[in-house]
Amino acid sequence: MDISRLKGCASWLAPAVAGALVLLAGCTTPGADAPSTIQRASAAMGAEGLTSIRYVAEGTGYTFGQAFVPGSPWPKITVHAQARSIHYGTGSMREEITLSRAEPRGGGGYPLQGQQRNDQFVSGTMAWNVAGGPVPGPRFVADRIHQLWITPHGVLKAAQRNGATATARTDGTTAISFTEPGRFAATAFIGADGLVQRVESRAPDAVLGEVEVVTRYRDYRSHGAVKFPGRIEQSAGGHPVLDVAVREVEPNAAVDIVAPEILRNFSERVVTEKIADGVWHVAGGSHNSVAIEMKDHLVLVEAPLNDGRTGPVIDAVRALAPGKPLRYVVNSHPHFDHAGGLRAAVAEGATVVTQAANVAYFERAFATPNRIAPDRLTQSGRRAAFMAVGDKATLSDGTRTIDLHRITDGVHNDSFLMVYLPAEKILIEADAYTPLAPGASPPAVPNANNVNLIANIERLRLPVERIAPLHGRVVPLADLYTTARMTPK
């Protein structure tokens, strides 16, 4: 529903319930026919004979889910080149994107300086990235399918196969609405000229439950029989995520995307390594967790990515201490790759332990059910419980103590926690430091996040002996100092 249009119609209506019903009727008119609307738009845009397309754009992007402060806009990036190759017949897309940070604060797996090139794919129900070789990316499937089918021509094809309904609107547009089962719901707004002006969609999200996305298409140009926008703008979760100018379009480009064989037998791998009595480093994937056994319960540090990762992690952790419930899950920070499994942990009855600034944001997010593809939290019907941490808090059972400290003055996130086990002298942290590969040389310019972690360890005078990172392997503290080219005080 176009909220701005509703506000315009409302200016001449009385603020009564009856008036509200008149308002809804006044902004739309009955009698629109979805098949004929889609046919008209397809003819105007050249969609009927279009099986594939490749376009290249440049402009500004934003890293969704990686805000410096929870609830604030996503961090801005410069999109030096974005090339999308799409085959509608096979439901496949390749995105080659070259980007760099446009502001220093916030997350994202990008270097703090310089450019990075990413090569990302989806085909059918499989997603992967290429970094030296194919890397399975099951957590990207939903978003990439969604992005593929809300493209200007894709949305018409998706509407046609999903039995869309149509509503004529008094602003001269026709809204066609449909649901791609288990994937997303969308409404495409078609102008009198038959062109797709914008798509308002709602898609599942591992943190937000469901996320509202608005994609606008402007400045259409002809490319043979096909019309394609010259500008694409998108927002997600209430903040911009993309604003690019299209500079090349190739209709019916040669697009042949085949999922690598490695993806066909992929399953989430969970490996537990005992690093102290009652303490396990839980690895096996891109994101780690740490399990800590208490007298009568378990504490899990980090529930990353999504149900698909955190579910198997919880199963593996329960097997380490049979009969003990998972009572707490500690969240290092609210970036979506590190918070995407919290909903699964809440479904298990765990209390979320997080920095105080994150609580209100998570409360709103976890109160939103995922109805399109119900996740564990939605299925459980549970409500989230929180333990807010200021600068420091402690979890203790009288025998084991877990100290929680806020990481201050960094550039990655402003509501950032690290976990310290004083008896074991183990520090657990995410993104502030990821150990180098064995034998790798330290970077010539120290990473600012590494330097900041050292500053916080020294500020708090923590006698750390080992670091159990939430990316990478367990290492001695000395490795951090070596990587940062610093000497302990």
Phi and psi in degrees as a GROMACS rama.xvg file:
@    title "Ramachandran Plot"
@    xaxis  label "Phi"
@    yaxis  label "Psi"
@TYPE xy
-82.2267  102.135  ASP-2
-64.8343  -39.2528  ILE-3
-61.6313  -38.481  SER-4
-66.8112  -39.7928  ARG-5
-58.6782  -41.9014  LEU-6
-63.0057  -37.5322  LYS-7
-65.5349  -44.0675  GLY-8
-64.7776  -32.6297  CYS-9
-69.1171  -17.6988  ALA-10
-62.6747  -25.4042  SER-11
-109.441  12.7739  TRP-12
-108.245  148.083  LEU-13
-71.0302  142.664  ALA-14
-78.8173  67.2651  PRO-15
-127.362  163.082  ALA-16
-59.4603  -44.7636  VAL-17
-60.499  -39.9177  ALA-18
-63.4576  -34.9439  GLY-19
-63.9564  -37.2528  ALA-20
-67.1072  -39.6645  LEU-21
-62.8556  -39.7079  VAL-22
-55.2272  -49.9743  LEU-23
-62.4082  -39.9356  LEU-24
-70.0233  -34.4773  ALA-25
-72.4154  -21.6632  GLY-26
-92.512  -9.14365  CYS-27
-135.627  158.594  THR-28
-128.487  145.288  THR-29
-75.5298  171.03  PRO-30
99.9137  -2.04792  GLY-31
-70.1977  144.295  ALA-32
-115.9  117.836  ASP-33
-63.8808  -49.5665  ALA-34
-57.4959  -43.4901  PRO-35
-69.7997  -35.2852  SER-36
-64.5983  -44.839  THR-37
-64.9844  -39.8362  ILE-38
-63.4622  -43.5486  GLN-39
-62.3606  -44.4612  ARG-40
-67.0938  -40.502  ALA-41
-62.355  -39.1654  SER-42
-68.1852  -43.1521  ALA-43
-64.8574  -34.3953  ALA-44
-98.7181  -2.85136  MET-45
71.8855  32.0568  GLY-46
-81.922  -24.7001  ALA-47
-63.3336  -39.2726  GLU-48
-98.8553  15.1432  GLY-49
-100.768  113.048  LEU-50
-102.093  -23.28  THR-51
-151.991  163.809  SER-52
-157.486  148.372  ILE-53
-130.8  131.375  ARG-54
-136.663  153.105  TYR-55
-124.109  133.267  VAL-56
-138.003  170.287  ALA-57
-153.53  155.459  GLU-58
157.572  -127.676  GLY-59
-124.709  138.758  THR-60
-127.375  176.323  GLY-61
-144.772  142.991  TYR-62
-88.9  99.0732  THR-63
-58.9839  132.937  PHE-64
81.1616  10.9587  GLY-65
-126.182  32.6334  GLN-66
-62.5009  147.14  ALA-67
-69.0514  -39.6636  PHE-68
-119.825  131.318  VAL-69
-58.3328  130.608  PRO-70
91.9984  -10.8813  GLY-71
-86.6753  168.596  SER-72
-57.0329  151.546  PRO-73
-68.2516  148.574  TRP-74
-62.4149  137.931  PRO-75
-79.5692  141.578  LYS-76
-130.677  157.62  ILE-77
-95.5121  124.242  THR-78
-95.1088  99.1412  VAL-79
-71.887  -34.0706  HIS-80
-160.056  134.681  ALA-81
-131.03  112.47  GLN-82
-115.021  120.421  ALA-83
-114.049  127.667  ARG-84
-115.652  120.45  SER-85
-124.512  134.996  ILE-86
-119.413  111.367  HIS-87
-72.4101  -29.1945  TYR-88
-66.0682  -35.5111  GLY-89
-102.31  -2.05625  THR-90
62.2881  46.7549  GLY-91
-123.31  148.626  SER-92
-150.556  138.744  MET-93
-119  132.98  ARG-94
-122.462  118.181  GLU-95
-106.071  118.013  GLU-96
-133.279  131.439  ILE-97
-112.981  124.629  THR-98
-143.726  168.364  LEU-99
-150.548  161.199  SER-100
-68.9623  137.997  ARG-101
-105.786  -6.88738  ALA-102
-149.079  149.06  GLU-103
-78.0811  -23.5666  PRO-104
-96.8018  148.704  ARG-105
108.398  171.842  GLY-106
-94.6704  -162.445  GLY-107
116.735  142.069  GLY-108
-83.3115  49.0148  GLY-109
-115.105  152.646  TYR-110
-65.6492  151.887  PRO-111
-69.1776  -24.4503  LEU-112
-132.208  151.011  GLN-113
86.6658  175.768  GLY-114
-97.5087  159.669  GLN-115
-137.38  138.758  GLN-116
-109.956  130.382  ARG-117
-118.299  141.513  ASN-118
-125.093  111.151  ASP-119
-126.869  141.834  GLN-120
-134.602  155.47  PHE-121
-145.889  142.114  VAL-122
-149.16  117.59  SER-123
62.8913  -115.794  GLY-124
-110.179  19.1439  THR-125
-122.698  138.553  MET-126
-127.872  148.894  ALA-127
-159.156  160.717  TRP-128
-115.459  159.716  ASN-129
-116.585  117.591  VAL-130
-141.283  82.5876  ALA-131
85.263  -34.5873  GLY-132
-165.375  173.86  GLY-133
-69.5929  133.157  PRO-134
-118.993  114.259  VAL-135
-55.3585  139.851  PRO-136
-135.238  64.4143  GLY-137
-59.5249  -27.0199  PRO-138
-72.838  -11.4813  ARG-139
-95.5311  -6.63038  PHE-140
-56.9102  -53.4704  VAL-141
-59.5865  -46.4672  ALA-142
-66.2921  -41.6481  ASP-143
-70.3652  -37.3393  ARG-144
-61.7723  -44.1248  ILE-145
-58.729  -48.5988  HIS-146
-63.2734  -38.1565  GLN-147
-61.419  -46.3995  LEU-148
-89.3869  2.54252  TRP-149
-106.666  10.0942  ILE-150
-64.5777  160.837  THR-151
-55.6492  -41.6118  PRO-152
-87.4456  -33.123  HIS-153
-61.3543  -37.8777  GLY-154
-68.412  -31.5156  VAL-155
-68.7863  -41.7092  LEU-156
-66.3486  -40.1756  LYS-157
-67.4525  -39.062  ALA-158
-63.9449  -40.1575  ALA-159
-64.5888  -43.6268  GLN-160
-79.811  -14.4965  ARG-161
-106.128  17.7505  ASN-162
60.4891  52.7338  GLY-163
-61.1768  153.67  ALA-164
-105.492  159.673  THR-165
-129.513  147.236  ALA-166
-135.825  123.275  THR-167
-78.2312  139.526  ALA-168
-118.5  151.881  ARG-169
-70.6513  -10.5288  THR-170
-87.0178  6.83073  ASP-171
93.0319  -5.71055  GLY-172
-94.9069  163.438  THR-173
-121.143  130.837  THR-174
-98.5163  123.932  ALA-175
-111.695  126.466  ILE-176
-119.747  143.335  SER-177
-160.575  168.559  PHE-178
-126.443  129.055  THR-179
-86.9022  106.262  GLU-180
-51.8599  126.881  PRO-181
75.3514  1.24456  GLY-182
-120.363  -57.445  ARG-183
-166.953  165.872  PHE-184
-120.263  143.815  ALA-185
-147.279  152.614  ALA-186
-129.256  122.435  THR-187
-103.541  134.813  ALA-188
-103.931  116.996  PHE-189
-104.264  127.317  ILE-190
-76.8201  172.463  GLY-191
-62.0628  -24.0727  ALA-192
-83.6142  0.477809  ASP-193
85.8448  3.90108  GLY-194
-92.4716  142.699  LEU-195
-74.3668  115.345  VAL-196
-86.1675  -40.5125  GLN-197
-161.047  162.396  ARG-198
-129.718  125.231  VAL-199
-105.834  120.469  GLU-200
-133.078  164.71  SER-201
-137.986  125.09  ARG-202
-133  153.228  ALA-203
-61.4122  147.312  PRO-204
-142.658  138.02  ASP-205
-65.2295  -26.8595  ALA-206
-101.509  -49.3713  VAL-207
-82.6099  -6.72257  LEU-208
84.3087  -68.8654  GLY-209
-139.916  143.944  GLU-210
-119.562  136.878  VAL-211
-85.3807  129.244  GLU-212
-125.677  133.81  VAL-213
-123.228  123.954  VAL-214
-122.067  124.323  THR-215
-110.605  138.975  ARG-216
-121.284  126.038  TYR-217
-135.481  168.391  ARG-218
54.3211  55.1108  ASP-219
-63.9032  143.874  TYR-220
-132.872  156.432  ARG-221
-89.0453  135.82  SER-222
-129.386  84.2562  HIS-223
67.4242  -128.677  GLY-224
-83.5173  -3.39477  ALA-225
-105.591  136.01  VAL-226
-105.9  136.667  LYS-227
-141.984  142.693  PHE-228
-66.4572  148.918  PRO-229
-91.0998  -10.9366  GLY-230
-142.807  137.545  ARG-231
-127.938  126.878  ILE-232
-125.735  140.675  GLU-233
-143.991  142.629  GLN-234
-125.518  152.421  SER-235
-145.439  132.728  ALA-236
63.7966  27.6522  GLY-237
87.9339  0.809736  GLY-238
-132.702  151.268  HIS-239
-60.4892  144.671  PRO-240
-125.339  -16.9522  VAL-241
-159.329  140.175  LEU-242
-152.435  96.8392  ASP-243
-128.953  151.627  VAL-244
-100.201  130.295  ALA-245
-86.0519  126.077  VAL-246
-114.84  -13.54  ARG-247
-143.316  139.653  GLU-248
-139.337  129.938  VAL-249
-127.325  98.8892  GLU-250
-68.0579  148.257  PRO-251
49.0868  44.3556  ASN-252
-68.9111  158.543  ALA-253
-74.6079  105.665  ALA-254
-124.936  112.915  VAL-255
-130.562  95.5349  ASP-256
-112.554  119.255  ILE-257
-122.566  128.3  VAL-258
-64.9182  133.582  ALA-259
-62.5056  150.877  PRO-260
-60.5725  -31.4433  GLU-261
-58.3909  -26.5827  ILE-262
-75.5405  -24.4637  LEU-263
-70.2925  -25.8202  ARG-264
-113.271  20.1483  ASN-265
-69.9099  137.156  PHE-266
-144.26  152.62  SER-267
-65.1239  128.19  GLU-268
-104.387  126.907  ARG-269
-123.014  122.434  VAL-270
-122.22  125.751  VAL-271
-107.433  133.628  THR-272
-124.182  120.387  GLU-273
-72.7789  121.23  LYS-274
-112.216  -6.69189  ILE-275
-169.223  167.818  ALA-276
-58.984  120.222  ASP-277
73.9556  15.5801  GLY-278
-132.27  127.176  VAL-279
-129.394  135.495  TRP-280
-86.0695  120.539  HIS-281
-106.702  103.347  VAL-282
-122.871  -152.325  ALA-283
107.046  -9.18689  GLY-284
-136.63  -160.339  GLY-285
-75.3202  -27.7661  SER-286
-122.566  134.48  HIS-287
-101.203  168.712  ASN-288
-136.739  172.624  SER-289
-134.049  130.113  VAL-290
-104.114  135.049  ALA-291
-127.783  124.595  ILE-292
-90.2723  127.959  GLU-293
-108.386  -178.893  MET-294
-54.6437  -48.5793  LYS-295
-129.945  15.1363  ASP-296
-160.263  178.293  HIS-297
-119.241  148.901  LEU-298
-119.04  129.275  VAL-299
-110.154  122.689  LEU-300
-93.4357  111.039  VAL-301
85.6858  127.3  GLU-302
-124.918  89.6495  ALA-303
-91.0205  166.456  PRO-304
67.1625  -74.4003  LEU-305
-175.137  -177.231  ASN-306
-56.4825  -37.8958  ASP-307
-62.7576  -29.5875  GLY-308
-93.5315  -50.5457  ARG-309
-68.741  -31.2742  THR-310
-57.6474  -54.2744  GLY-311
-62.3286  -32.3936  PRO-312
-63.189  -46.9042  VAL-313
-60.5568  -41.9604  ILE-314
-60.6609  -43.4136  ASP-315
-67.3441  -38.2015  ALA-316
-68.7059  -40.4828  VAL-317
-59.5303  -35.2803  ARG-318
-70.5982  -19.0765  ALA-319
-73.3151  -29.8224  LEU-320
-140.722  75.2149  ALA-321
-55.0386  136.85  PRO-322
90.4212  -11.9294  GLY-323
-96.04  128.114  LYS-324
-75.5065  153.677  PRO-325
-82.8437  106.713  LEU-326
-96.0579  -34.2783  ARG-327
-132.676  143.441  TYR-328
-125.284  121.973  VAL-329
-93.2903  127.479  VAL-330
-102.908  122.579  ASN-331
-68.0211  -41.7076  SER-332
-167.796  165.917  HIS-333
-85.4651  4.58716  PRO-334
-58.7161  139.58  HIS-335
-64.1166  -28.4865  PHE-336
-71.1202  -22.9342  ASP-337
-99.9975  -7.33894  HIS-338
-117.971  -2.01826  ALA-339
-67.8048  -15.9754  GLY-340
-99.9553  1.73043  GLY-341
-63.3009  -35.78  LEU-342
-62.1962  -37.6774  ARG-343
-66.0327  -38.9605  ALA-344
-67.3905  -39.2041  ALA-345
-61.99  -39.2065  VAL-346
-61.2822  -25.1063  ALA-347
-83.4991  -5.51537  GLU-348
95.5052  8.37568  GLY-349
-78.9919  143.242  ALA-350
-82.6889  133.941  THR-351
-85.4918  121.459  VAL-352
-101.573  116.796  VAL-353
-149.019  163.351  THR-354
-61.7641  143.963  GLN-355
-56.1316  -34.5981  ALA-356
-67.2498  -14.7718  ALA-357
-89.357  -17.6575  ASN-358
-61.1195  -50.4397  VAL-359
-61.1485  -38.9212  ALA-360
-63.64  -47.4472  TYR-361
-66.5675  -36.4989  PHE-362
-58.3796  -45.6671  GLU-363
-65.0464  -43.7101  ARG-364
-63.6173  -46.3034  ALA-365
-77.0542  -12.0725  PHE-366
-82.2111  -7.76214  ALA-367
-92.7678  115.438  THR-368
-76.232  149.991  PRO-369
-94.8917  97.2377  ASN-370
-90.696  -20.7082  ARG-371
-71.8715  -44.0856  ILE-372
-140.097  78.7925  ALA-373
-48.671  124.43  PRO-374
-91.4591  -175.889  ASP-375
-61.8154  -38.7192  ARG-376
-66.1935  -46.2486  LEU-377
-60.642  -42.0503  THR-378
-67.2994  -32.0394  GLN-379
-76.9291  -29.4786  SER-380
73.6178  8.85637  GLY-381
-76.5832  156.62  ARG-382
-105.261  142.427  ARG-383
-74.9373  140.805  ALA-384
-116.791  145.373  ALA-385
-129.362  148.901  PHE-386
-119.114  115.163  MET-387
-88.0802  134.443  ALA-388
-112.574  125.96  VAL-389
-80.3263  -113.49  GLY-390
-86.5181  -25.156  ASP-391
-157.365  147.549  LYS-392
-153.188  165.363  ALA-393
-135.66  138.392  THR-394
-111.058  129.415  LEU-395
-148.152  147.329  SER-396
-113.228  14.5431  ASP-397
91.964  -16.1611  GLY-398
-118.232  -51.8139  THR-399
-105.391  139.115  ARG-400
-118.029  136.505  THR-401
-121.35  117.144  ILE-402
-98.9544  135.764  ASP-403
-115.209  124.668  LEU-404
-124.832  139.91  HIS-405
-78.158  134.838  ARG-406
-87.1987  120.489  ILE-407
-108.277  157.727  THR-408
63.263  25.6088  ASP-409
-95.4518  176.444  GLY-410
-106.085  -7.83888  VAL-411
-81.7205  -46.4591  HIS-412
-160.013  147.051  ASN-413
-94.9985  -5.60898  ASP-414
-129.239  65.6312  SER-415
-114.12  127.64  PHE-416
-115.782  147.426  LEU-417
-123.402  157.184  MET-418
-117.764  133.142  VAL-419
-125.028  130.75  TYR-420
-103.325  101.031  LEU-421
-64.2519  -36.6559  PRO-422
-68.0457  -37.1806  ALA-423
-92.8554  -13.0266  GLU-424
57.42  40.203  LYS-425
-109.644  131.828  ILE-426
-106.156  131.724  LEU-427
-112.952  124.568  ILE-428
-148.801  159.899  GLU-429
-127.916  134.457  ALA-430
69.1545  -20.5002  ASP-431
-71.3127  -27.1542  ALA-432
-158.135  127.391  TYR-433
-120.336  119.218  THR-434
-57.2099  144.166  PRO-435
-70.3806  160.663  LEU-436
-62.409  147.419  ALA-437
-53.4275  130.176  PRO-438
85.7352  -6.40174  GLY-439
-72.4547  146.799  ALA-440
-81.7323  142.181  SER-441
-61.8712  149.384  PRO-442
-64.2993  149.156  PRO-443
-62.4111  -38.0106  ALA-444
-108.381  115.538  VAL-445
-57.2246  141.986  PRO-446
-68.5982  130.139  ASN-447
-61.0836  -32.1596  ALA-448
-69.0072  -37.2487  ASN-449
-63.4988  -45.4635  ASN-450
-61.8705  -40.8281  VAL-451
-66.8887  -37.7783  ASN-452
-62.6195  -42.9635  LEU-453
-60.1447  -42.1143  ILE-454
-60.7719  -39.1207  ALA-455
-72.3562  -38.9991  ASN-456
-61.6033  -43.1793  ILE-457
-72.8083  -35.9132  GLU-458
-59.7692  -41.2553  ARG-459
-88.2586  -6.75155  LEU-460
54.9812  48.5642  ARG-461
-84.9699  122.25  LEU-462
-80.0268  68.1595  PRO-463
-75.0297  136.875  VAL-464
-108.909  -38.2951  GLU-465
-134.349  152.814  ARG-466
-114.34  126.292  ILE-467
-103.869  92.4635  ALA-468
-78.1405  155.85  PRO-469
-92.4875  6.99119  LEU-470
-136.914  127.758  HIS-471
93.3718  -168.586  GLY-472
-96.4115  160.316  ARG-473
-71.0333  132.129  VAL-474
-138.636  160.418  VAL-475
-71.2956  154.675  PRO-476
-54.9669  -33.5127  LEU-477
-55.6914  -30.5566  ALA-478
-63.6568  -37.1625  ASP-479
-61.3583  -47.8956  LEU-480
-63.4431  -38.9041  TYR-481
-64.1479  -43.1498  THR-482
-63.5313  -36.8515  THR-483
-86.7966  -0.0101959  ALA-484
54.7461  45.4688  ARG-485
-125.906  164.474  MET-486
-118.127  133.069  THR-487
-57.6305  142.95  PRO-488
